[in-house]
């Protein structure tokens, strides 16, 4: 659907198409957050936090909590220890279908698949032939929508709680504004930024003392960008 709004000095085109909306719970160790996946008919989507760990609702215009998808590429804001940067990412998944394991989620019969992604193993449950190639966060690549996915270490889980078809409009202007207002790093460039910023932070904070007085820096992150930092921790 296309609407044309004419003003005295300018002509604006706002494209608003029908959308499908899927609500998810995201459980990260001790925290439970609520997200919403909004998809249009052309494969674009917005993955946005709607309730944070404190139970507070998120401002709908706060794009720092959103992850946009266009042409199977993701655009979002990421944080290192000392800065926030815009990133574009095109993750690749190799899925293995498990034919003998099926469950029902929200009334949909789901197949099971497994994958490994950036340091973690995952098991996903997807409803075939609806909202193809979609899922929570960055998880895509299956013949349907992923309604539940969890890491085998038990630290991360996404699970759909509600599906609304054509209940909300997908506003492409949010996506277009986000792309226009930011300069994006590739994922590889972000990894380099993350590691270098971590090393700079440690260098600035480093303790000139005995081992007993030193600190350990360990950060839990769904993607193991800096494995030593996110697994054993770094002594400084």
C-alpha positions as CSV (number, residue, x, y, z in Angstrom):
1,X,0.0,0.0,0.0
2,X,1.4,3.4,-0.9
3,X,0.2,6.8,0.4
4,X,1.2,10.1,-1.1
5,X,1.1,13.2,1.1
6,X,1.6,16.6,-0.7
7,X,2.7,19.7,1.2
8,X,3.3,23.2,-0.1
9,X,7.1,22.9,-0.4
10,X,7.8,19.1,-0.3
11,X,6.5,15.8,-1.5
12,X,6.9,12.9,0.9
13,X,6.2,9.2,0.1
14,X,5.5,7.0,3.1
15,X,5.2,3.4,2.3
16,X,3.3,1.4,4.9
17,X,2.6,-2.3,4.2
18,X,0.7,-5.0,6.0
19,X,2.8,-6.7,8.7
20,X,2.9,-9.9,10.7
21,X,3.8,-9.5,14.4
22,X,5.3,-12.2,16.6
23,X,5.9,-11.6,20.3
24,X,8.9,-13.4,22.0
25,X,10.2,-13.8,25.4
26,X,14.1,-13.7,25.6
27,X,15.7,-15.3,28.6
28,X,19.3,-14.5,29.2
29,X,20.7,-16.2,32.3
30,X,18.9,-14.3,35.1
31,X,17.0,-11.8,32.9
32,X,13.8,-12.0,31.0
33,X,13.0,-9.5,28.3
34,X,10.1,-9.1,25.8
35,X,10.7,-8.5,22.1
36,X,8.5,-8.1,19.1
37,X,9.3,-9.3,15.5
38,X,7.5,-7.2,12.9
39,X,7.7,-8.5,9.3
40,X,6.4,-7.1,6.0
41,X,5.5,-8.9,2.8
42,X,9.0,-8.3,1.2
43,X,11.3,-10.0,3.8
44,X,12.0,-6.8,5.7
45,X,11.7,-6.9,9.5
46,X,12.3,-5.1,12.8
47,X,13.3,-7.0,15.9
48,X,12.6,-4.6,18.8
49,X,12.7,-4.8,22.6
50,X,9.4,-3.8,24.1
51,X,10.0,-4.6,27.8
52,X,13.4,-4.5,29.5
53,X,14.7,-6.5,32.4
54,X,13.2,-4.1,34.9
55,X,9.8,-4.5,33.4
56,X,9.8,-1.1,31.9
57,X,8.3,-0.5,28.4
58,X,10.7,0.8,25.8
59,X,10.1,3.9,23.7
60,X,9.0,2.8,20.3
61,X,11.4,5.4,18.7
62,X,14.4,4.1,20.6
63,X,16.3,2.4,17.7
64,X,19.2,1.4,20.0
65,X,16.9,-1.6,21.0
66,X,16.1,-2.5,17.4
67,X,17.6,-4.8,14.8
68,X,16.5,-4.2,11.2
69,X,16.6,-6.7,8.4
70,X,16.6,-5.8,4.7
71,X,17.6,-8.2,1.9
72,X,18.8,-10.7,4.5
73,X,21.2,-8.2,6.0
74,X,20.9,-6.9,9.5
75,X,21.4,-3.4,10.7
76,X,21.7,-2.5,14.4
77,X,23.7,-0.7,17.1
78,X,26.3,-2.6,19.1
79,X,28.4,-1.7,22.1
80,X,32.0,-2.2,22.9
81,X,33.3,-1.4,26.3
82,X,33.9,2.2,25.4
83,X,31.6,3.1,22.5
84,X,28.4,2.4,20.5
85,X,28.7,1.7,16.8
86,X,26.4,0.9,13.9
87,X,26.9,-2.5,12.4
88,X,25.7,-4.4,9.3
89,X,25.8,-8.1,9.4
90,X,24.9,-11.0,7.1
91,X,25.2,-14.1,9.2
92,X,25.3,-17.5,7.6
93,X,23.7,-20.5,9.2
94,X,24.2,-24.2,8.4
95,X,21.1,-26.0,9.7
96,X,20.7,-29.7,10.3
97,X,17.1,-30.9,10.4
98,X,16.1,-33.5,13.0
99,X,13.3,-35.4,11.4
100,X,12.2,-37.5,14.4
101,X,11.7,-34.6,16.9
102,X,8.6,-32.5,16.7
103,X,6.7,-30.3,19.1
104,X,3.7,-28.0,19.1
105,X,4.1,-24.3,19.9
106,X,1.2,-21.9,19.8
107,X,-0.9,-24.5,18.0
108,X,1.7,-24.9,15.2
109,X,3.4,-28.2,14.6
110,X,7.2,-27.5,14.7
111,X,10.1,-29.3,13.2
112,X,13.5,-29.3,14.9
113,X,16.9,-28.1,13.6
114,X,20.3,-27.5,15.1
115,X,23.1,-25.1,14.2
116,X,26.3,-23.6,15.6
117,X,26.6,-19.8,15.5
118,X,29.5,-17.7,16.8
119,X,30.6,-19.9,19.5
120,X,27.4,-21.5,20.7
121,X,25.3,-24.5,19.7
122,X,21.5,-24.0,19.3
123,X,18.4,-26.1,18.9
124,X,15.5,-24.5,17.0
125,X,11.9,-25.4,16.6
126,X,10.2,-23.9,13.5
127,X,6.8,-24.0,11.9
128,X,7.2,-24.9,8.2
129,X,5.8,-22.9,5.3
130,X,4.6,-19.9,7.3
131,X,6.6,-16.6,7.4
132,X,9.5,-18.4,5.7
133,X,13.1,-17.5,6.5
134,X,12.3,-15.6,9.7
135,X,12.8,-15.9,13.4
136,X,13.9,-14.1,16.6
137,X,17.0,-11.9,16.6
138,X,19.4,-12.9,13.7
139,X,18.1,-16.5,13.4
140,X,17.0,-17.1,9.8
141,X,17.5,-19.6,7.0
142,X,14.8,-22.2,7.7
143,X,11.7,-23.1,5.6
144,X,9.4,-21.4,8.1
145,X,9.5,-19.2,11.2
146,X,11.5,-20.2,14.3
147,X,9.2,-20.1,17.3
148,X,11.7,-21.3,19.8
149,X,15.4,-21.5,19.9
150,X,17.8,-22.1,22.8
151,X,21.6,-22.6,23.3
152,X,22.8,-25.9,24.6
153,X,24.6,-24.3,27.5
154,X,21.2,-23.0,28.8
155,X,22.2,-19.4,28.8
156,X,20.0,-18.1,26.0
157,X,16.5,-18.8,24.9
158,X,13.9,-17.2,22.6
159,X,10.3,-18.4,22.6
160,X,7.3,-17.0,20.8
161,X,4.3,-16.2,23.0
162,X,1.9,-14.8,20.4
163,X,1.4,-14.5,16.6
164,X,-0.7,-11.7,15.1
165,X,-1.2,-11.7,11.3
166,X,-1.9,-8.3,9.7
167,X,-2.5,-6.8,13.0
168,X,0.0,-3.9,12.7
169,X,1.5,-1.8,10.0
170,X,5.1,-2.2,9.1
171,X,6.5,1.3,8.7
172,X,9.4,1.3,6.2
173,X,10.3,4.8,7.2
174,X,11.8,3.6,10.5
175,X,14.1,1.3,8.5
176,X,14.9,4.0,5.9
177,X,15.7,6.6,8.6
178,X,17.9,4.2,10.5
179,X,19.9,3.3,7.4
180,X,20.2,7.0,6.4
181,X,21.3,8.3,9.8
182,X,24.1,5.8,10.4
183,X,27.4,4.8,8.9
184,X,27.9,1.0,9.3
185,X,30.8,-1.2,10.1
186,X,30.9,-4.7,8.7
187,X,30.7,-7.5,11.3
188,X,34.5,-8.2,10.8
189,X,35.2,-4.5,11.4
190,X,33.1,-4.6,14.5
191,X,34.9,-7.6,15.8
192,X,38.2,-5.7,15.4
193,X,36.8,-2.6,17.1
194,X,35.5,-4.8,20.0
195,X,38.8,-6.5,20.6
196,X,40.9,-3.4,20.3
197,X,38.5,-1.4,22.6
198,X,38.7,-4.1,25.2
199,X,42.5,-4.2,25.1
200,X,42.5,-0.3,25.4
201,X,40.2,-0.5,28.3
202,X,42.3,-3.1,30.1
203,X,45.4,-1.1,29.4
204,X,43.9,2.0,31.0
205,X,42.6,0.1,34.0
206,X,45.5,-2.3,34.5
207,X,46.6,-2.8,38.1
208,X,50.3,-2.7,38.8
209,X,50.0,-5.1,41.8
210,X,50.5,-8.7,42.8
211,X,48.2,-11.4,41.4
212,X,46.1,-11.3,44.6
213,X,45.2,-7.7,43.9
214,X,44.3,-8.0,40.2
215,X,40.9,-7.9,38.6
216,X,39.2,-10.3,36.3
217,X,37.1,-8.9,33.4
218,X,34.5,-11.3,32.1
219,X,31.5,-10.3,30.0
220,X,28.6,-12.6,29.0
221,X,27.6,-12.0,25.4
222,X,25.5,-14.1,23.1
223,X,28.1,-13.9,20.3
224,X,31.6,-14.8,21.4
225,X,33.3,-11.9,19.7
226,X,36.3,-12.2,22.1
227,X,36.2,-15.8,23.4
228,X,38.8,-15.4,26.2
229,X,36.8,-12.4,27.6
230,X,33.5,-14.3,27.4
231,X,34.7,-17.7,28.6
232,X,37.5,-17.7,31.2
233,X,37.8,-13.9,31.6
234,X,40.9,-11.7,31.3
235,X,43.1,-10.9,34.4
236,X,44.4,-7.4,34.5
